[in-house]
Amino acid sequence: MVPDRYSEVSRPRPPSCATIMLLAIVLGGCSFDLGSIGPEKEKPQQLSEAPPAQADTAVSASNVREAQGHAARGQALARSGKSEEALEEFNRAVTLDPYNAQALYGRALIYQAANQHEFAIADFAAANGLNPQKPEPLLGRAVSYLAVGKVKEAAADLDEASEFEPNNAQIWTTRGLAYERMGDRTKAAASYGRAVTLRPRDDAARSGLARVGG
């Protein structure tokens, strides 16, 4: 089961078939092993959807270490398909250390898979605030933006993500979908084409390219 806070929001409108397909592709390619993601700011911004914590309260070293342990267990559980248990571990980690980017990102992926995109967007945003030059939170947030119809916001995230990691085919495929839905066939075709160049067997990119006449 999902946490009680799920009941506090209305369920977002169902995404289109193309978005569902892309969401499955992106989620299938995302790893919960986020060892490369860590704090890059001494005083990261705190968002309204972040877990309860005082912005001016320092996180103790012991809390940081304990949070890292919970985040690592959450990653292992998520990789094993135990989403409920993983979510509990990520929640514990974020409660102990609101600036644990691994837990925020992992929790966002679980929210996203459960179609709770507003919660996913908030956690992706928090992870991005802690790691502003990492493409993963931007890509994740863009997929959730697409799922709730915020196409311009998705395109902006994907533009930024593509600058940080220009050889990531998933980013270009998702960017293609965003611009396709915005009606910009030129940018959509360019994005899908870049994805196909990077990953010739990317069926989503190939289908998108055919749709926009690339």
C-alpha positions as CSV (number, residue, x, y, z in Angstrom):
1,M,0.0,0.0,0.0
2,V,1.0,3.6,-0.5
3,P,1.4,6.0,2.4
4,D,-1.6,7.8,3.9
5,R,-0.5,11.1,2.3
6,Y,-1.6,9.7,-1.1
7,S,-5.2,10.1,0.0
8,E,-4.6,13.8,0.4
9,V,-4.5,14.5,-3.3
10,S,-6.7,13.7,-6.2
11,R,-5.4,11.3,-8.8
12,P,-4.0,13.0,-11.8
13,R,-5.6,12.6,-15.2
14,P,-4.5,9.4,-17.0
15,P,-1.5,9.9,-19.3
16,S,-1.7,9.3,-23.0
17,C,-0.7,6.0,-24.4
18,A,2.5,7.5,-25.7
19,T,3.3,8.8,-22.3
20,I,2.6,5.5,-20.7
21,M,4.9,3.8,-23.1
22,L,7.7,6.3,-22.5
23,L,7.2,6.2,-18.8
24,A,7.7,2.4,-18.9
25,I,10.9,2.9,-20.9
26,V,12.3,5.6,-18.7
27,L,11.5,3.7,-15.5
28,G,12.9,0.5,-16.9
29,G,16.2,2.3,-17.5
30,C,16.4,4.1,-14.2
31,S,18.7,2.7,-11.5
32,F,18.1,3.1,-7.8
33,D,21.8,2.8,-7.3
34,L,22.6,6.5,-7.0
35,G,26.1,6.4,-5.7
36,S,27.1,9.2,-8.1
37,I,24.5,11.5,-6.6
38,G,25.4,13.4,-3.5
39,P,25.0,16.8,-1.9
40,E,26.7,19.6,-3.8
41,K,25.5,22.5,-1.7
42,E,26.1,23.3,1.9
43,K,22.6,24.9,2.3
44,P,20.3,23.3,-0.3
45,Q,16.9,24.8,-0.9
46,Q,14.0,23.3,0.8
47,L,10.7,22.8,-1.0
48,S,7.1,22.8,0.4
49,E,6.7,19.1,-0.3
50,A,10.0,18.1,1.4
51,P,9.6,16.0,4.6
52,P,9.1,17.7,7.9
53,A,12.3,19.4,9.1
54,Q,13.4,22.8,10.3
55,A,15.3,24.7,7.6
56,D,17.6,26.2,10.2
57,T,18.3,23.0,12.1
58,A,21.6,21.3,11.3
59,V,21.5,17.6,10.6
60,S,23.8,15.7,12.9
61,A,26.5,13.5,11.5
62,S,24.9,10.4,13.1
63,N,21.6,11.2,11.4
64,V,23.4,11.6,8.1
65,R,25.1,8.2,8.5
66,E,21.8,6.5,9.6
67,A,20.0,8.1,6.7
68,Q,22.6,6.8,4.3
69,G,22.0,3.3,5.6
70,H,18.2,3.6,5.2
71,A,18.7,4.9,1.6
72,A,21.0,2.1,0.7
73,R,18.5,-0.5,2.1
74,G,15.7,1.3,0.1
75,Q,17.7,1.0,-3.1
76,A,18.3,-2.7,-2.5
77,L,14.6,-3.3,-1.8
78,A,13.5,-1.3,-4.8
79,R,15.9,-3.3,-7.1
80,S,14.2,-6.4,-5.7
81,G,10.8,-5.1,-6.6
82,K,9.8,-4.5,-2.9
83,S,8.4,-1.0,-3.4
84,E,6.4,-0.7,-0.2
85,E,9.4,-1.7,1.9
86,A,11.7,0.5,-0.1
87,L,9.4,3.5,0.3
88,E,9.5,3.0,4.1
89,E,13.2,3.1,4.1
90,F,13.4,6.2,1.9
91,N,10.9,7.9,4.2
92,R,13.0,7.1,7.2
93,A,16.1,8.4,5.4
94,V,14.5,11.7,4.4
95,T,13.1,12.2,7.9
96,L,16.6,11.8,9.4
97,D,18.3,13.9,6.7
98,P,16.0,16.0,4.4
99,Y,19.1,16.6,2.1
100,N,19.7,12.9,1.3
101,A,19.4,13.1,-2.5
102,Q,19.6,9.4,-3.0
103,A,16.5,8.8,-0.8
104,L,14.6,11.7,-2.5
105,Y,15.3,10.4,-5.9
106,G,14.5,6.8,-5.1
107,R,11.3,7.9,-3.4
108,A,10.4,10.0,-6.4
109,L,10.7,6.9,-8.7
110,I,8.4,4.9,-6.5
111,Y,5.8,7.7,-6.4
112,Q,6.1,8.0,-10.2
113,A,5.5,4.3,-10.7
114,A,2.5,4.6,-8.5
115,N,1.1,7.4,-10.7
116,Q,1.5,9.9,-7.9
117,H,3.2,12.4,-10.1
118,E,2.8,15.6,-7.9
119,F,4.7,13.9,-5.1
120,A,7.2,12.6,-7.6
121,I,7.7,16.1,-9.0
122,A,8.3,17.5,-5.6
123,D,11.0,14.9,-4.7
124,F,12.7,15.1,-8.1
125,A,12.8,18.9,-7.6
126,A,14.4,18.5,-4.2
127,A,17.0,16.0,-5.6
128,N,17.7,18.5,-8.4
129,G,18.2,21.3,-6.0
130,L,20.8,19.3,-4.2
131,N,22.4,18.2,-7.5
132,P,21.7,20.9,-10.1
133,Q,24.1,19.4,-12.7
134,K,22.8,15.9,-12.6
135,P,20.4,14.9,-15.4
136,E,18.5,12.0,-13.7
137,P,16.2,14.2,-11.5
138,L,15.5,16.4,-14.4
139,L,14.6,13.5,-16.7
140,G,12.4,11.9,-14.0
141,R,10.6,15.2,-13.3
142,A,10.0,15.7,-17.0
143,V,8.3,12.3,-17.3
144,S,6.0,13.2,-14.5
145,Y,5.4,16.6,-15.9
146,L,4.3,15.0,-19.2
147,A,2.0,12.6,-17.3
148,V,0.1,15.5,-15.8
149,G,0.0,17.6,-18.9
150,K,2.7,20.2,-18.0
151,V,4.5,19.9,-21.3
152,K,6.3,23.2,-21.4
153,E,7.8,22.5,-17.9
154,A,8.9,19.0,-19.2
155,A,10.6,20.5,-22.3
156,A,12.5,23.0,-20.1
157,D,13.8,20.2,-17.9
158,L,14.8,18.1,-20.9
159,D,16.5,21.0,-22.6
160,E,18.6,21.4,-19.4
161,A,19.2,17.7,-19.0
162,S,20.4,17.3,-22.6
163,E,23.1,20.0,-21.9
164,F,24.4,18.0,-18.9
165,E,24.3,14.6,-20.6
166,P,24.1,15.0,-24.4
167,N,24.7,11.3,-25.1
168,N,21.7,10.1,-23.1
169,A,19.3,8.6,-25.6
170,Q,16.5,8.5,-23.0
171,I,16.6,12.2,-22.6
172,W,16.4,12.8,-26.3
173,T,13.5,10.4,-26.7
174,T,11.6,12.1,-23.9
175,R,12.5,15.5,-25.3
176,G,11.1,14.4,-28.7
177,L,7.8,13.5,-27.1
178,A,7.6,16.8,-25.2
179,Y,8.1,18.9,-28.3
180,E,5.8,16.6,-30.4
181,R,3.1,17.3,-27.9
182,M,3.8,21.0,-28.1
183,G,3.4,20.9,-31.8
184,D,7.0,21.7,-32.6
185,R,7.7,19.0,-35.2
186,T,11.1,20.4,-36.0
187,K,12.5,20.1,-32.5
188,A,10.7,16.8,-32.0
189,A,12.3,15.3,-35.1
190,A,15.7,16.6,-34.2
191,S,15.4,15.0,-30.7
192,Y,14.1,11.7,-31.9
193,G,16.8,11.6,-34.6
194,R,19.5,12.3,-32.0
195,A,18.1,9.4,-29.9
196,V,18.1,7.0,-32.8
197,T,21.7,8.0,-33.6
198,L,22.7,7.2,-30.1
199,R,20.6,4.1,-29.8
200,P,19.5,2.7,-33.2
201,R,17.1,0.2,-31.7
202,D,15.2,2.7,-29.6
203,D,11.7,1.8,-30.8
204,A,10.0,4.7,-29.0
205,A,12.4,7.2,-30.8
206,R,12.0,5.5,-34.2
207,S,8.2,5.5,-33.9
208,G,8.3,9.2,-32.8
209,L,10.5,10.1,-35.7
210,A,8.1,8.4,-38.1
211,R,5.1,10.3,-36.6
212,V,6.7,13.7,-37.0
213,G,8.0,13.0,-40.5
214,G,11.7,12.9,-39.7
